[in-house]
Amino acid sequence: MKVGAFASGVWFCLATCAMLAQQTEARSEPARAMESHTPAKAHGGSRIGRFGALDEFSENVQHLLTDVNPAVVDIVAESLGEPEDDEKGKTTALSRQTHEGTGVIVSADGDLITNAHVVMSAKRVKIRVNDRTMQADIVGIDKDTDLALLKVAGNTWKPLRLADSSLLHQGQVVFAVGSPMGLENSVSMGIVSAVDRQLDTDADQAYVQTDAPIQPGNSGGPLINTHGEIVGINTCIASSTGGNEGLGFAIPSNLVKDVYAQLKRNGRVRRGELGVIARTATPTLAKALNLPRDRGVLIQDVLPGKAAEEAGVHVNDVVIRVEGRPVTNLRQFANYLFRSEIGGKLKLEVVRGGSTLQLRVPLKEREDDVEKLVEQVKEIASPIPQLGVLAVPLNDKTSVLVSDPRSSSGCVVAAKLQTASSFEEELEQGDLILGINGKPANDLDALKRLVARLPDGGPLVVRVEREGVLRYLVLIGE
């Protein structure tokens, strides 16, 4: 639906206004003289008459945006492109790329939420707000939900509150605030077209659908209600032309709350798994497979050696309840897993044949989360072209790249650059850099200072810890 009920109402009002204006022109001069003495409200108030309600609504929107705008920021993320070979076959320098989006402040001390795709692979992030440009640090990124948490300095921010998105209703008026096409503090208005829209039947994430225009650059900005609260984070559109066609989608604020809490606490989102492959049960599947139920979650596969197999889950079981709560589709099932404590046991009620069974299945951390964390570490790494690597400081988050480090300081090699092939000996991913030419490199700043001071034509020897063993690597000999 391209034009919602609210938009239709506005169109009707505008058409009525035009008709009334023509009627006014036809009135006699005496009638106009009488109208000139019609009293009006005090300065700043709405005019009395047919337009009063519209004027009042307009003024309320203006006041609302005055409160909202200081919390909405323009984001500029700088990243490095892959090195390329020039016409002579020589590797060129890394190219600098910029991406723009929007973010919203959600705490007085500078927590800022945006889309993951806005800051993915960024080496430096800046925000623009109130004619100021500030540096922002990436706290954590979650690709699965397309959310990221940044931190900006200061403790005097006026944050927006995350509302309860379960209270949203179809037809509710909402506003999309952001920086479309780099135009800061732009706002568009529309309604909630759907409150629980799945873009794929078996997708485990649902969105708030809106016809409020969302354009490139709006990504990461808030979708707000008439109270100035965040009901969603604008993330994508459905379009056949690349432009807005009235089909915008925002991540519901309740999911944003959960991801925000985990990113703030852990720097990443921990997800559990039972060891099953599942999909939403349908009447078609039930009829073809002779299933006992046509609603719920169908177990398509039970992975060998995983928790579900050990707990007695079978292929073609239909899950109808989790912890006593009804489950009708895969999205609900995934949400229950997401919100459950890793390490605990989930009580599943399943239908198998003509019997209903109660099973308790351990919820273990998803194995690919560690691999994803490694990828996230790579994305925030800093290039050290003198060594041919991307490096990060050793800390709790980046230690996943190192196997039981003996040292408590240093810099971890997150990835290699193409320039590494020019050295006599090469650093490898997971190496812990401890020093350069006999001088300690306890952190990233120290490492950058040391390589910046390397003399031309001199030797370059790097002290590293590799797989628990200390060694020297001669990158450049005399």
DRENDO-1510 file (C-alpha; in Angstrom, 1 decimal, always signed):
<recs>
REC; n; res; u; v; w
REC; 1; MET; +0.0; +0.0; +0.0 .
REC; 2; LYS; +1.7; +3.2; -1.2 .
REC; 3; VAL; -0.6; +5.6; +0.6 .
REC; 4; GLY; -1.8; +4.7; +4.1 .
REC; 5; ALA; -4.9; +5.8; +5.9 .
REC; 6; PHE; -3.2; +8.7; +7.6 .
REC; 7; ALA; -1.7; +9.9; +4.3 .
REC; 8; SER; -5.1; +9.7; +2.6 .
REC; 9; GLY; -6.6; +11.8; +5.4 .
REC; 10; VAL; -4.0; +14.5; +4.9 .
REC; 11; TRP; -4.7; +14.5; +1.1 .
REC; 12; PHE; -8.4; +14.9; +1.9 .
REC; 13; CYS; -7.7; +17.8; +4.2 .
REC; 14; LEU; -5.5; +19.5; +1.6 .
REC; 15; ALA; -8.1; +19.1; -1.1 .
REC; 16; THR; -10.7; +20.5; +1.3 .
REC; 17; CYS; -8.4; +23.5; +2.1 .
REC; 18; ALA; -8.1; +24.3; -1.6 .
REC; 19; MET; -11.9; +24.3; -2.0 .
REC; 20; LEU; -12.4; +26.5; +1.0 .
REC; 21; ALA; -9.8; +28.9; -0.3 .
REC; 22; GLN; -11.8; +29.3; -3.6 .
REC; 23; GLN; -15.0; +29.8; -1.6 .
REC; 24; THR; -13.4; +32.5; +0.4 .
REC; 25; GLU; -12.4; +34.5; -2.7 .
REC; 26; ALA; -16.0; +34.5; -3.8 .
REC; 27; ARG; -17.2; +36.1; -0.6 .
REC; 28; SER; -18.4; +39.7; -0.4 .
REC; 29; GLU; -16.2; +42.5; +1.0 .
REC; 30; PRO; -18.5; +43.0; +4.0 .
REC; 31; ALA; -18.1; +39.3; +4.9 .
REC; 32; ARG; -14.3; +39.8; +4.7 .
REC; 33; ALA; -14.5; +42.9; +6.9 .
REC; 34; MET; -16.4; +40.9; +9.5 .
REC; 35; GLU; -13.8; +38.1; +9.3 .
REC; 36; SER; -11.0; +40.6; +9.9 .
REC; 37; HIS; -12.4; +41.1; +13.4 .
REC; 38; THR; -12.4; +37.4; +14.2 .
REC; 39; PRO; -10.4; +37.0; +17.4 .
REC; 40; ALA; -7.2; +34.8; +17.4 .
REC; 41; LYS; -5.3; +33.0; +20.1 .
REC; 42; ALA; -2.3; +34.6; +21.7 .
REC; 43; HIS; +1.0; +34.8; +19.7 .
REC; 44; GLY; +2.3; +31.3; +19.0 .
REC; 45; GLY; -1.1; +29.6; +19.3 .
REC; 46; SER; -3.3; +28.1; +16.6 .
REC; 47; ARG; -5.9; +30.0; +14.6 .
REC; 48; ILE; -9.5; +29.4; +15.5 .
REC; 49; GLY; -11.6; +27.9; +12.7 .
REC; 50; ARG; -11.5; +25.0; +10.3 .
REC; 51; PHE; -7.6; +24.9; +10.3 .
REC; 52; GLY; -7.1; +24.9; +14.0 .
REC; 53; ALA; -6.7; +21.1; +14.3 .
REC; 54; LEU; -4.1; +21.1; +11.5 .
REC; 55; ASP; -2.2; +24.0; +13.0 .
REC; 56; GLU; -2.2; +22.4; +16.4 .
REC; 57; PHE; -0.9; +19.1; +14.9 .
REC; 58; SER; +1.8; +21.0; +12.9 .
REC; 59; GLU; +3.0; +22.9; +16.1 .
REC; 60; ASN; +3.1; +19.6; +18.1 .
REC; 61; VAL; +5.3; +18.0; +15.4 .
REC; 62; GLN; +7.7; +21.0; +15.5 .
REC; 63; HIS; +8.0; +20.8; +19.2 .
REC; 64; LEU; +8.5; +17.0; +19.0 .
REC; 65; LEU; +11.4; +17.4; +16.5 .
REC; 66; THR; +13.0; +20.1; +18.6 .
REC; 67; ASP; +13.4; +17.6; +21.3 .
REC; 68; VAL; +14.4; +14.7; +19.1 .
REC; 69; ASN; +17.0; +16.3; +16.7 .
REC; 70; PRO; +19.8; +16.8; +19.2 .
REC; 71; ALA; +20.0; +13.0; +19.7 .
REC; 72; VAL; +20.2; +12.2; +16.0 .
REC; 73; VAL; +23.7; +12.4; +14.5 .
REC; 74; ASP; +25.2; +12.1; +11.0 .
REC; 75; ILE; +27.9; +9.3; +10.8 .
REC; 76; VAL; +30.9; +9.3; +8.5 .
REC; 77; ALA; +32.8; +6.0; +8.5 .
REC; 78; GLU; +36.2; +5.8; +6.9 .
REC; 79; SER; +37.6; +2.4; +5.7 .
REC; 80; LEU; +40.4; +1.1; +3.6 .
REC; 81; GLY; +39.8; -0.6; +0.2 .
REC; 82; GLU; +41.8; -3.6; -0.9 .
REC; 83; PRO; +45.2; -2.8; -2.5 .
REC; 84; GLU; +45.3; -3.1; -6.2 .
REC; 85; ASP; +48.0; -3.6; -8.8 .
REC; 86; ASP; +48.8; -0.8; -11.2 .
REC; 87; GLU; +49.6; -1.1; -14.9 .
REC; 88; LYS; +53.2; -2.1; -14.1 .
REC; 89; GLY; +52.0; -4.9; -11.7 .
REC; 90; LYS; +53.2; -2.9; -8.6 .
REC; 91; THR; +50.9; -3.0; -5.6 .
REC; 92; THR; +49.4; +0.4; -4.8 .
REC; 93; ALA; +48.6; +1.9; -1.5 .
REC; 94; LEU; +45.3; +1.1; +0.3 .
REC; 95; SER; +42.5; +3.4; -1.0 .
REC; 96; ARG; +40.4; +5.3; +1.5 .
REC; 97; GLN; +36.6; +5.0; +1.3 .
REC; 98; THR; +33.9; +6.8; +3.2 .
REC; 99; HIS; +30.3; +5.7; +4.0 .
REC; 100; GLU; +27.6; +7.9; +5.5 .
REC; 101; GLY; +24.6; +7.0; +7.7 .
REC; 102; THR; +22.7; +8.0; +10.8 .
REC; 103; GLY; +22.9; +7.2; +14.5 .
REC; 104; VAL; +20.9; +7.9; +17.6 .
REC; 105; ILE; +22.1; +8.7; +21.1 .
REC; 106; VAL; +20.5; +6.3; +23.7 .
REC; 107; SER; +22.3; +7.2; +26.9 .
REC; 108; ALA; +23.4; +10.4; +28.6 .
REC; 109; ASP; +27.0; +9.2; +28.6 .
REC; 110; GLY; +27.2; +8.8; +24.8 .
REC; 111; ASP; +26.0; +5.3; +23.8 .
REC; 112; LEU; +25.1; +5.5; +20.1 .
REC; 113; ILE; +23.2; +3.0; +18.1 .
REC; 114; THR; +23.4; +2.6; +14.3 .
REC; 115; ASN; +23.3; -0.1; +11.6 .
REC; 116; ALA; +26.2; -2.5; +11.4 .
REC; 117; HIS; +26.4; -2.0; +7.6 .
REC; 118; VAL; +27.1; +1.8; +8.2 .
REC; 119; VAL; +30.3; +1.2; +10.2 .
REC; 120; MET; +31.3; -2.3; +8.9 .
REC; 121; SER; +35.1; -2.4; +8.2 .
REC; 122; ALA; +35.5; +1.2; +9.4 .
REC; 123; LYS; +38.9; +2.2; +10.6 .
REC; 124; ARG; +37.7; +5.6; +11.8 .
REC; 125; VAL; +34.2; +6.8; +12.6 .
REC; 126; LYS; +33.2; +10.5; +13.0 .
REC; 127; ILE; +29.9; +12.0; +13.9 .
REC; 128; ARG; +28.4; +15.4; +13.1 .
REC; 129; VAL; +25.9; +17.0; +15.4 .
REC; 130; ASN; +25.0; +20.6; +16.0 .
REC; 131; ASP; +27.8; +21.8; +13.7 .
REC; 132; ARG; +30.4; +19.8; +15.6 .
REC; 133; THR; +32.5; +16.9; +14.4 .
REC; 134; MET; +33.5; +14.3; +17.0 .
REC; 135; GLN; +35.3; +11.0; +17.1 .
REC; 136; ALA; +33.3; +7.8; +17.9 .
REC; 137; ASP; +34.6; +4.4; +19.0 .
REC; 138; ILE; +33.1; +1.1; +17.9 .
REC; 139; VAL; +32.1; -0.9; +21.0 .
REC; 140; GLY; +30.6; -3.8; +19.2 .
REC; 141; ILE; +28.9; -5.0; +15.9 .
REC; 142; ASP; +26.3; -7.6; +15.3 .
REC; 143; LYS; +25.9; -8.6; +11.7 .
REC; 144; ASP; +23.0; -10.9; +12.2 .
REC; 145; THR; +20.7; -8.1; +13.4 .
REC; 146; ASP; +22.5; -5.3; +11.5 .
REC; 147; LEU; +23.1; -3.3; +14.7 .
REC; 148; ALA; +26.2; -1.6; +16.0 .
REC; 149; LEU; +27.0; +0.2; +19.3 .
REC; 150; LEU; +29.3; +3.2; +19.2 .
REC; 151; LYS; +30.6; +5.4; +22.0 .
REC; 152; VAL; +31.1; +9.2; +21.9 .
REC; 153; ALA; +32.7; +11.4; +24.5 .
REC; 154; GLY; +30.8; +13.5; +27.0 .
REC; 155; ASN; +28.1; +12.9; +29.5 .
REC; 156; THR; +25.7; +15.7; +28.7 .
REC; 157; TRP; +23.8; +14.1; +25.8 .
REC; 158; LYS; +20.0; +14.2; +25.7 .
REC; 159; PRO; +19.2; +10.6; +24.7 .
REC; 160; LEU; +16.1; +9.2; +23.2 .
REC; 161; ARG; +14.2; +6.4; +25.0 .
REC; 162; LEU; +13.7; +3.0; +23.5 .
REC; 163; ALA; +10.0; +2.3; +23.5 .
REC; 164; ASP; +8.2; -1.0; +23.9 .
REC; 165; SER; +7.7; -2.0; +20.2 .
REC; 166; SER; +5.2; -4.7; +21.2 .
REC; 167; LEU; +2.7; -1.8; +21.8 .
REC; 168; LEU; +2.9; -0.6; +18.2 .
REC; 169; HIS; -0.3; -0.7; +16.2 .
REC; 170; GLN; -0.9; -0.6; +12.5 .
REC; 171; GLY; -1.8; +2.9; +11.4 .
REC; 172; GLN; +0.2; +4.6; +14.2 .
REC; 173; VAL; +1.9; +7.8; +13.1 .
REC; 174; VAL; +5.7; +7.6; +13.0 .
REC; 175; PHE; +8.6; +9.8; +11.9 .
REC; 176; ALA; +11.9; +8.7; +10.2 .
REC; 177; VAL; +14.7; +11.0; +11.3 .
REC; 178; GLY; +18.2; +11.0; +9.7 .
REC; 179; SER; +20.6; +12.2; +7.0 .
REC; 180; PRO; +19.3; +10.9; +3.7 .
REC; 181; MET; +21.8; +11.6; +0.9 .
REC; 182; GLY; +23.9; +13.4; +3.5 .
REC; 183; LEU; +21.2; +16.0; +4.3 .
REC; 184; GLU; +21.4; +16.2; +8.1 .
REC; 185; ASN; +18.4; +16.3; +10.4 .
REC; 186; SER; +15.8; +15.5; +7.8 .
REC; 187; VAL; +12.5; +14.1; +8.8 .
REC; 188; SER; +9.7; +12.3; +7.0 .
REC; 189; MET; +6.3; +11.2; +8.3 .
REC; 190; GLY; +4.2; +8.2; +7.7 .
REC; 191; ILE; +2.4; +5.4; +9.5 .
REC; 192; VAL; +3.1; +1.9; +10.7 .
REC; 193; SER; +2.1; -0.3; +7.8 .
REC; 194; ALA; +2.8; -3.6; +9.6 .
REC; 195; VAL; +4.1; -4.3; +13.1 .
REC; 196; ASP; +5.6; -7.7; +12.6 .
REC; 197; ARG; +6.7; -8.0; +9.0 .
REC; 198; GLN; +8.9; -11.0; +8.0 .
REC; 199; LEU; +10.8; -10.5; +4.7 .
REC; 200; ASP; +11.2; -14.2; +4.4 .
REC; 201; THR; +8.7; -16.9; +5.7 .
REC; 202; ASP; +11.5; -18.7; +7.6 .
REC; 203; ALA; +13.5; -15.6; +8.6 .
REC; 204; ASP; +14.1; -15.4; +12.3 .
REC; 205; GLN; +13.8; -11.6; +12.4 .
REC; 206; ALA; +10.8; -9.4; +11.8 .
REC; 207; TYR; +10.6; -5.7; +11.1 .
REC; 208; VAL; +8.4; -2.7; +11.6 .
REC; 209; GLN; +7.1; -1.8; +8.1 .
REC; 210; THR; +6.5; +1.9; +7.4 .
REC; 211; ASP; +5.5; +4.1; +4.5 .
REC; 212; ALA; +7.5; +7.0; +6.0 .
REC; 213; PRO; +10.1; +7.7; +3.2 .
REC; 214; ILE; +13.5; +6.2; +4.0 .
REC; 215; GLN; +16.4; +7.0; +1.7 .
REC; 216; PRO; +20.1; +6.1; +1.5 .
REC; 217; GLY; +21.8; +7.8; +4.5 .
REC; 218; ASN; +18.8; +7.2; +6.7 .
REC; 219; SER; +20.3; +3.8; +7.7 .
REC; 220; GLY; +20.8; +3.6; +11.5 .
REC; 221; GLY; +18.5; +6.5; +12.3 .
REC; 222; PRO; +15.5; +6.3; +14.6 .
REC; 223; LEU; +11.9; +5.6; +13.7 .
REC; 224; ILE; +10.0; +7.5; +16.4 .
REC; 225; ASN; +6.5; +7.7; +17.7 .
REC; 226; THR; +4.5; +10.8; +18.6 .
REC; 227; HIS; +6.1; +10.8; +22.1 .
REC; 228; GLY; +9.6; +11.1; +20.7 .
REC; 229; GLU; +10.5; +7.6; +21.6 .
REC; 230; ILE; +12.4; +5.1; +19.4 .
REC; 231; VAL; +10.2; +2.3; +18.1 .
REC; 232; GLY; +12.7; +1.1; +15.5 .
REC; 233; ILE; +16.1; +1.6; +13.8 .
REC; 234; ASN; +15.7; +2.3; +10.1 .
REC; 235; THR; +17.6; -0.3; +8.2 .
REC; 236; CYS; +16.4; -1.1; +4.6 .
REC; 237; ILE; +13.8; -0.6; +1.9 .
REC; 238; ALA; +12.1; -2.8; -0.7 .
REC; 239; SER; +12.3; -1.1; -4.0 .
REC; 240; SER; +12.3; -2.0; -7.7 .
REC; 241; THR; +14.0; +1.3; -8.6 .
REC; 242; GLY; +16.5; +1.9; -5.8 .
REC; 243; GLY; +14.4; +4.8; -4.5 .
REC; 244; ASN; +11.7; +4.9; -1.8 .
REC; 245; GLU; +8.4; +3.3; -2.8 .
REC; 246; GLY; +6.7; +3.4; +0.5 .
REC; 247; LEU; +8.2; +0.1; +1.8 .
REC; 248; GLY; +10.6; +0.9; +4.6 .
REC; 249; PHE; +11.7; -1.4; +7.3 .
REC; 250; ALA; +13.0; -0.8; +10.9 .
REC; 251; ILE; +14.5; -3.1; +13.5 .
REC; 252; PRO; +11.9; -3.2; +16.4 .
REC; 253; SER; +13.1; -1.4; +19.5 .
REC; 254; ASN; +12.6; -4.4; +21.7 .
REC; 255; LEU; +15.2; -6.3; +19.7 .
REC; 256; VAL; +17.4; -3.2; +19.7 .
REC; 257; LYS; +17.3; -3.2; +23.5 .
REC; 258; ASP; +18.4; -6.8; +23.8 .
REC; 259; VAL; +21.3; -6.4; +21.3 .
REC; 260; TYR; +22.3; -3.1; +22.9 .
REC; 261; ALA; +22.6; -4.7; +26.3 .
REC; 262; GLN; +24.8; -7.5; +25.1 .
REC; 263; LEU; +27.0; -5.3; +23.0 .
REC; 264; LYS; +27.5; -2.9; +25.9 .
REC; 265; ARG; +28.2; -5.8; +28.3 .
REC; 266; ASN; +30.2; -8.2; +26.1 .
REC; 267; GLY; +31.2; -6.2; +23.0 .
REC; 268; ARG; +29.4; -8.9; +21.0 .
REC; 269; VAL; +26.1; -10.9; +21.0 .
REC; 270; ARG; +26.3; -14.4; +22.3 .
REC; 271; ARG; +23.8; -16.8; +20.7 .
REC; 272; GLY; +22.8; -20.3; +21.7 .
REC; 273; GLU; +22.1; -23.4; +19.6 .
REC; 274; LEU; +20.3; -26.7; +20.2 .
REC; 275; GLY; +21.8; -28.5; +17.2 .
REC; 276; VAL; +18.7; -28.6; +15.0 .
REC; 277; ILE; +17.7; -27.4; +11.6 .
REC; 278; ALA; +14.1; -26.1; +11.7 .
REC; 279; ARG; +11.4; -24.4; +9.8 .
REC; 280; THR; +7.9; -23.2; +10.3 .
REC; 281; ALA; +5.3; -25.9; +10.0 .
REC; 282; THR; +2.6; -25.3; +7.4 .
REC; 283; PRO; -0.6; -27.1; +6.3 .
REC; 284; THR; +1.2; -28.2; +3.1 .
REC; 285; LEU; +4.1; -29.8; +5.0 .
REC; 286; ALA; +1.6; -31.4; +7.5 .
REC; 287; LYS; -0.4; -33.0; +4.7 .
REC; 288; ALA; +2.6; -34.2; +2.7 .
REC; 289; LEU; +4.6; -35.5; +5.6 .
REC; 290; ASN; +1.6; -36.7; +7.7 .
REC; 291; LEU; +2.5; -34.5; +10.6 .
REC; 292; PRO; +0.4; -34.3; +13.7 .
REC; 293; ARG; +0.2; -30.5; +13.6 .
REC; 294; ASP; +0.2; -27.8; +10.9 .
REC; 295; ARG; +1.4; -25.1; +13.2 .
REC; 296; GLY; +4.6; -24.9; +15.2 .
REC; 297; VAL; +8.3; -25.5; +14.3 .
REC; 298; LEU; +9.2; -28.6; +12.3 .
REC; 299; ILE; +12.5; -30.2; +13.1 .
REC; 300; GLN; +14.1; -31.0; +9.7 .
REC; 301; ASP; +17.4; -32.3; +11.0 .
REC; 302; VAL; +19.1; -33.2; +14.2 .
REC; 303; LEU; +22.9; -32.6; +14.0 .
REC; 304; PRO; +25.0; -35.5; +15.1 .
REC; 305; GLY; +26.7; -35.1; +18.5 .
REC; 306; LYS; +24.8; -31.9; +19.4 .
REC; 307; ALA; +22.7; -31.2; +22.4 .
REC; 308; ALA; +19.4; -31.9; +20.8 .
REC; 309; GLU; +20.4; -35.4; +19.7 .
REC; 310; GLU; +21.6; -36.3; +23.2 .
REC; 311; ALA; +18.3; -34.9; +24.6 .
REC; 312; GLY; +16.2; -37.2; +22.4 .
REC; 313; VAL; +14.9; -34.7; +19.7 .
REC; 314; HIS; +13.9; -36.5; +16.5 .
REC; 315; VAL; +13.5; -35.5; +12.9 .
REC; 316; ASN; +9.8; -34.5; +12.1 .
REC; 317; ASP; +9.1; -33.6; +15.7 .
REC; 318; VAL; +6.9; -30.5; +15.9 .
REC; 319; VAL; +7.8; -28.0; +18.6 .
REC; 320; ILE; +4.7; -26.4; +20.0 .
REC; 321; ARG; +6.0; -24.8; +23.2 .
REC; 322; VAL; +9.3; -23.5; +24.7 .
REC; 323; GLU; +9.4; -23.0; +28.4 .
REC; 324; GLY; +5.6; -23.3; +28.5 .
REC; 325; ARG; +5.1; -20.5; +25.9 .
REC; 326; PRO; +3.3; -21.3; +22.6 .
REC; 327; VAL; +5.5; -21.4; +19.4 .
REC; 328; THR; +3.8; -21.0; +16.1 .
REC; 329; ASN; +6.7; -20.1; +13.8 .
REC; 330; LEU; +10.4; -20.2; +13.4 .
REC; 331; ARG; +10.8; -16.5; +14.3 .
REC; 332; GLN; +9.2; -17.0; +17.7 .
REC; 333; PHE; +11.4; -20.1; +18.3 .
REC; 334; ALA; +14.6; -18.2; +17.4 .
REC; 335; ASN; +13.6; -15.3; +19.7 .
REC; 336; TYR; +13.1; -17.7; +22.6 .
REC; 337; LEU; +16.6; -19.1; +22.0 .
REC; 338; PHE; +18.1; -15.6; +21.7 .
REC; 339; ARG; +16.6; -14.5; +25.1 .
REC; 340; SER; +17.5; -17.7; +27.0 .
REC; 341; GLU; +20.6; -18.1; +29.1 .
REC; 342; ILE; +23.5; -20.0; +27.4 .
REC; 343; GLY; +24.5; -22.9; +29.6 .
REC; 344; GLY; +21.0; -23.6; +30.8 .
REC; 345; LYS; +18.4; -26.1; +29.6 .
REC; 346; LEU; +15.3; -25.3; +27.6 .
REC; 347; LYS; +12.1; -27.2; +28.1 .
REC; 348; LEU; +10.6; -28.1; +24.7 .
REC; 349; GLU; +7.1; -29.5; +24.3 .
REC; 350; VAL; +7.1; -31.5; +21.0 .
REC; 351; VAL; +4.5; -33.5; +19.2 .
REC; 352; ARG; +5.7; -36.8; +17.8 .
REC; 353; GLY; +3.1; -39.0; +16.1 .
REC; 354; GLY; +0.2; -39.1; +18.4 .
REC; 355; SER; +2.2; -38.3; +21.6 .
REC; 356; THR; +3.2; -35.0; +23.3 .
REC; 357; LEU; +6.6; -35.1; +24.9 .
REC; 358; GLN; +8.5; -32.9; +27.3 .
REC; 359; LEU; +12.2; -32.6; +26.5 .
REC; 360; ARG; +15.0; -30.6; +28.2 .
REC; 361; VAL; +17.7; -29.6; +25.8 .
REC; 362; PRO; +21.0; -27.8; +26.9 .
REC; 363; LEU; +21.5; -24.4; +25.2 .
REC; 364; LYS; +25.1; -24.1; +24.1 .
REC; 365; GLU; +26.9; -21.2; +22.6 .
REC; 366; ARG; +26.8; -21.2; +18.8 .
REC; 367; GLU; +30.2; -22.4; +17.4 .
REC; 368; ASP; +30.4; -19.9; +14.6 .
REC; 369; ASP; +30.2; -17.0; +17.0 .
REC; 370; VAL; +34.0; -17.3; +17.7 .
REC; 371; GLU; +34.6; -17.2; +13.9 .
REC; 372; LYS; +32.4; -14.1; +13.6 .
REC; 373; LEU; +34.3; -12.5; +16.5 .
REC; 374; VAL; +37.5; -13.0; +14.6 .
REC; 375; GLU; +36.1; -11.3; +11.6 .
REC; 376; GLN; +34.9; -8.4; +13.7 .
REC; 377; VAL; +38.4; -8.0; +15.1 .
REC; 378; LYS; +39.8; -7.9; +11.6 .
REC; 379; GLU; +37.4; -5.1; +10.7 .
REC; 380; ILE; +38.5; -2.8; +13.5 .
REC; 381; ALA; +42.2; -3.5; +13.0 .
REC; 382; SER; +44.7; -0.7; +12.0 .
REC; 383; PRO; +46.9; -1.1; +9.0 .
REC; 384; ILE; +50.7; -1.2; +9.7 .
REC; 385; PRO; +52.0; -1.1; +6.1 .
REC; 386; GLN; +55.7; -1.1; +7.3 .
REC; 387; LEU; +55.0; -4.6; +8.6 .
REC; 388; GLY; +52.5; -5.7; +6.0 .
REC; 389; VAL; +49.7; -6.4; +8.5 .
REC; 390; LEU; +46.5; -5.2; +10.1 .
REC; 391; ALA; +47.0; -5.1; +13.9 .
REC; 392; VAL; +45.0; -4.7; +17.0 .
REC; 393; PRO; +46.0; -4.2; +20.7 .
REC; 394; LEU; +45.8; -7.4; +22.8 .
REC; 395; ASN; +42.8; -7.3; +25.1 .
REC; 396; ASP; +39.9; -9.6; +26.1 .
REC; 397; LYS; +38.1; -9.1; +22.8 .
REC; 398; THR; +41.1; -9.6; +20.5 .
REC; 399; SER; +42.7; -12.5; +22.5 .
REC; 400; VAL; +40.5; -14.9; +20.4 .
REC; 401; LEU; +43.2; -14.5; +17.7 .
REC; 402; VAL; +46.0; -15.7; +19.9 .
REC; 403; SER; +46.4; -19.2; +21.4 .
REC; 404; ASP; +46.9; -18.8; +25.1 .
REC; 405; PRO; +49.2; -15.8; +25.1 .
REC; 406; ARG; +52.0; -15.8; +27.5 .
REC; 407; SER; +52.2; -12.0; +27.5 .
REC; 408; SER; +49.6; -9.6; +28.8 .
REC; 409; SER; +50.5; -6.8; +26.3 .
REC; 410; GLY; +51.4; -6.3; +22.7 .
REC; 411; CYS; +49.7; -6.2; +19.3 .
REC; 412; VAL; +47.9; -9.0; +17.6 .
REC; 413; VAL; +48.2; -9.6; +13.8 .
REC; 414; ALA; +44.6; -9.7; +12.6 .
REC; 415; ALA; +45.4; -10.1; +8.9 .
REC; 416; LYS; +48.1; -9.7; +6.3 .
REC; 417; LEU; +48.4; -7.1; +3.6 .
REC; 418; GLN; +49.6; -7.8; +0.1 .
REC; 419; THR; +52.8; -5.9; +0.9 .
REC; 420; ALA; +53.8; -8.7; +3.3 .
REC; 421; SER; +55.1; -10.8; +0.4 .
REC; 422; SER; +58.1; -8.5; +0.0 .
REC; 423; PHE; +59.7; -9.4; +3.3 .
REC; 424; GLU; +62.3; -12.1; +3.9 .
REC; 425; GLU; +60.2; -13.5; +6.7 .
REC; 426; GLU; +56.5; -12.8; +7.2 .
REC; 427; LEU; +54.2; -12.2; +10.1 .
REC; 428; GLU; +51.2; -14.5; +10.3 .
REC; 429; GLN; +47.6; -14.0; +11.6 .
REC; 430; GLY; +47.6; -14.6; +15.3 .
REC; 431; ASP; +51.2; -13.6; +15.9 .
REC; 432; LEU; +51.6; -11.4; +19.0 .
REC; 433; ILE; +54.0; -8.6; +18.3 .
REC; 434; LEU; +56.1; -7.8; +21.3 .
REC; 435; GLY; +58.8; -5.5; +20.0 .
REC; 436; ILE; +60.6; -3.9; +17.0 .
REC; 437; ASN; +64.4; -3.9; +16.8 .
REC; 438; GLY; +64.8; -4.7; +20.5 .
REC; 439; LYS; +62.3; -2.0; +21.7 .
REC; 440; PRO; +59.0; -3.0; +23.3 .
REC; 441; ALA; +55.7; -2.5; +21.5 .
REC; 442; ASN; +53.2; -2.8; +24.4 .
REC; 443; ASP; +50.3; -1.3; +22.6 .
REC; 444; LEU; +49.2; -0.1; +19.2 .
REC; 445; ASP; +50.4; +3.5; +19.7 .
REC; 446; ALA; +53.8; +2.3; +20.7 .
REC; 447; LEU; +54.0; +0.0; +17.6 .
REC; 448; LYS; +53.1; +2.8; +15.3 .
REC; 449; ARG; +55.7; +5.1; +16.8 .
REC; 450; LEU; +58.4; +2.5; +16.5 .
REC; 451; VAL; +57.7; +1.7; +12.8 .
REC; 452; ALA; +57.4; +5.4; +12.0 .
REC; 453; ARG; +61.0; +5.9; +13.2 .
REC; 454; LEU; +62.5; +3.1; +11.3 .
REC; 455; PRO; +65.6; +4.4; +9.3 .
REC; 456; ASP; +65.6; +3.9; +5.6 .
REC; 457; GLY; +67.7; +0.9; +4.5 .
REC; 458; GLY; +68.1; -0.4; +8.1 .
REC; 459; PRO; +67.2; -3.8; +9.4 .
REC; 460; LEU; +63.7; -4.7; +10.6 .
REC; 461; VAL; +63.5; -7.4; +13.2 .
REC; 462; VAL; +60.2; -8.2; +15.0 .
REC; 463; ARG; +59.9; -10.0; +18.3 .
REC; 464; VAL; +56.7; -12.1; +18.3 .
REC; 465; GLU; +55.0; -14.8; +20.2 .
REC; 466; ARG; +53.7; -17.5; +17.9 .
REC; 467; GLU; +51.7; -20.5; +19.2 .
REC; 468; GLY; +53.2; -20.0; +22.6 .
REC; 469; VAL; +56.8; -19.8; +21.4 .
REC; 470; LEU; +58.9; -16.6; +21.4 .
REC; 471; ARG; +60.9; -15.9; +18.3 .
REC; 472; TYR; +62.6; -13.2; +16.2 .
REC; 473; LEU; +61.5; -12.6; +12.6 .
REC; 474; VAL; +63.8; -10.8; +10.2 .
REC; 475; LEU; +61.5; -8.9; +7.9 .
REC; 476; ILE; +64.3; -6.7; +6.3 .
REC; 477; GLY; +68.0; -7.7; +6.5 .
REC; 478; GLU; +71.1; -5.7; +5.7 .
</recs>
